[in-house]
Amino acid sequence: MASKPGILTEWPWTPLGRFKYIVLAPWVLDSISPLFFSGNNSSKWDLSYFLILPLCLWRMIHNQIRISFSRFKTSKSKNRIVGKPIEFEQVDRKSNWDDHIILSGILLYLVHSYMPGSSQLSIWRTDGIVMTALLHAGPVEFLYYWFHRALHHHFLYSRYHSHHHSSIVSEPSTSWTHPFWEWIGYYLLFAIPALSMIFTGTASIVSFGGYFTYVDFMNNMGHCNFEFIPTTFFTTFPLLKYIFYTPTYHALHHTQFRKNYSLFVPVCDYIYGTIHTSTDLVYETSLKRTEESPDVVHLTHPTTPDSIYHLRLGFASLASVPAYHNVFGYTFVLERNIFDDNVTKKVLKMQTWAIPRYSYHYKKEKQKGGINRLIEEAILDADKAGVKVISLGILNQVEELNDNDKVYIQRHPNLKIRVVDGSSLATALVLNTINNIPAAVYCKTEDNKTDQKLSLTVMIRGKLTKVACSIALALCQRGVQVVVSQQSSNNEFENLRSRLFGSLAPSCVNEHNNNNIHHNLIPSADYTSAHRGSILVWLVDDEFSEEDHINAPKGTIFIPYSQFPPWSNFKKMLTIQDAASNAFRKDCIYHSTPAMLIPPSLQNVHSCENWLPRRVMSAWRVAGILHALENWGDHECGKWLKNNQNVDVIEKVWSASLRHGFRPYYVHTPACNRTRTAA
């Protein structure tokens, strides 16, 4: 929004939200009606009338392709012009960039309906195409220059054009982000060639479609924020610098507001002395800029096929809300971030890379070999590029796939890069969440007269991953009873007890002042009344079943220890008593997956990670940042730690996260009929 919004700032169809394209429906139905209705009173089918809607759709597709390509290029940082960060406010501001396409459709339909000579157009007219080119290069460019300069007058700038210039770092969607009144002015200028063709009888379908495509192409190019026009283009033909602009030329207009006003032909800036003196220098410097090598890489992967729509590379309006990730044919850069740490005074350069595999690929045995090769290649590429730390997200570090990343370290013992699976910080966050649940609470009984004191019991209802085992050991060491389900395997409990306590030395037992900590690990078969007289906490992962969720006792507190929310795939439980009309029960409490709020000094964060809210990152991603900031020399991968090592590592990473400004992210829905107070 402009700093002082004027009249006609809002678009008329803004209240319609996602259904705004319905305003074109009457004309669309009228244009296709001759195809379905025949008779003496029916109008003759008009191809030029029918193609107005496909032209609008083509403009959307063309612009989206240019937007996605620009984001991909700037995420790699090569030939980038302006290096400042983008934030969520800019993403929100440009969410309605396609409004001008609706306006163009309405204007084309109105011209066709009310202007003689605008119907039954021929497909090609050479004279009309030449006329369009000459009129644009002459009157349109000249009038646009002075109209643009007028928009920079403080009166119009504060009421309209400042909305566009709020984006210091431009991208193609910036070129279409203007108030409604401003677009009326632009389309009046672009109407000069169009109406001239109609009045002279030289209009054609190709000239209209080509002119709109040319304007879209050049507008997107000028706002893409990376330079790609080679210097030989101007050294071979020196006069081209006066009639052909570059991305650098217009990027300078967004940083130096009183310079470089021209649309696509810079000659007016040279004539009237408004060309910025550093235009040529910035242009050459941008072309020489190489791709930056990051300090930290987070390696993730897509989740579901529809996750491509939630890419920052795709649709910013979806990438900036809780959503999924992506897919392409190779490991590629998704985004880049900068962390100016106030503690160490380091400036970390970070990137997010993606493995081109969906979640279901990781569950197929025949796919695991190929996935491991992709992960291994990404680690080696990062190591070769001088990356200090690589953190592996979602399913890239599961035990069944690569032994929690240990296989890569065994194959390449001389790696300089540190491989981090994030398990310690994830464990610390889950433990801290449990700590926030009082060890004893008072709960109203059904008669609402007496209070009953409750204790705390933790039940693990999911795979015994590295994180789950670390949590179980830490809780047992703290004297908390941990109940392990035996539904999936009769040996599950014994396996866990053997892993955690099989080699537990007496000295370690005494160190924790509890000679019987292994007694705190309880099989569910021997603890049938675990939910009676206690606060029952269920630690769940992404394979937690909907059936178990439905059958959980009333008042259960669900805390995920996986990156993927366990209930994201649950269906609506309309038949369950006290259940909401969505995946959550009203009588239970749900916590977020292990995640942290990021500090303000972490910049260029303008898309959400997976299903998390804005400016919240998963523990696995934060862990890589902490390893780089603290300069820890060891990998964090392989089997879980045991005994006192488990406690020391968890405490170390937890303290480091708080010291660098990260804060735990807690979110839950309160259970019904329960009042909690501190004991």
Buried (B, 14 or more C-beta within 10 A) or exposed (E): EBEEBBEBBBBBBEEEEEEBBEBBEEBBEEBBEBEEEEEEEEEEBBEBBBBBBEBBEBBBEBBBEBBBBBBBBBBBBBBBBBEEBBBBEBBEBBBBBBBBBBBBBBBBBEBBEEEEBBBEBBEEBEEBBEBBBEBBBEBBBBBBBEBBBBBBEEEBBBBBBBBBBBBBBBBBBBBBBBBBBBBEBBBEBBBBBBBBBBEEEBBBBBBBBBBBBBBBBBBBBBBBBBBEBEEEEBEEEEEBBBEBBBBBBBBBBBBEBEBBBBBBBBBBBEEEEBBBEEBBEBBEBBBEBEEBBBBBBBBBBBBBEEBBEBBBBBBBBBBBBBBBBBBBEEBBBBBBBBBEBEEEEBEBBBBBBBBBBBBEBBEEEEBBEEBBEBBBEBBBBBBEBEBBBBBBBBBBBBBEBBBBBBBBBEEBEEBEBBBBBBBBBBBBBBBBBBEEBBBEBBBEEEEEEEEEEBEBBBBBBBBBBBBBBBBBBBBBBBEBBBBBBBEEEEEBBBBBBEBBBEEBEEEBBEEBEBEEBBEBBBBBEEBEEBBEEBBBBBBBBBEBBBEBBEEBBBBBBBBBBBBBBBBBEBEEBEEBEEBBEEBBBBBBBBBBBBBBBBBEBBBBBBBBBBBBBBBBBBBBBBBBBBBBBBEBEEBBBBEBBBBBEBBEBBBBBBEBBEBBBBEBBEEBBEBEEBEBEEE
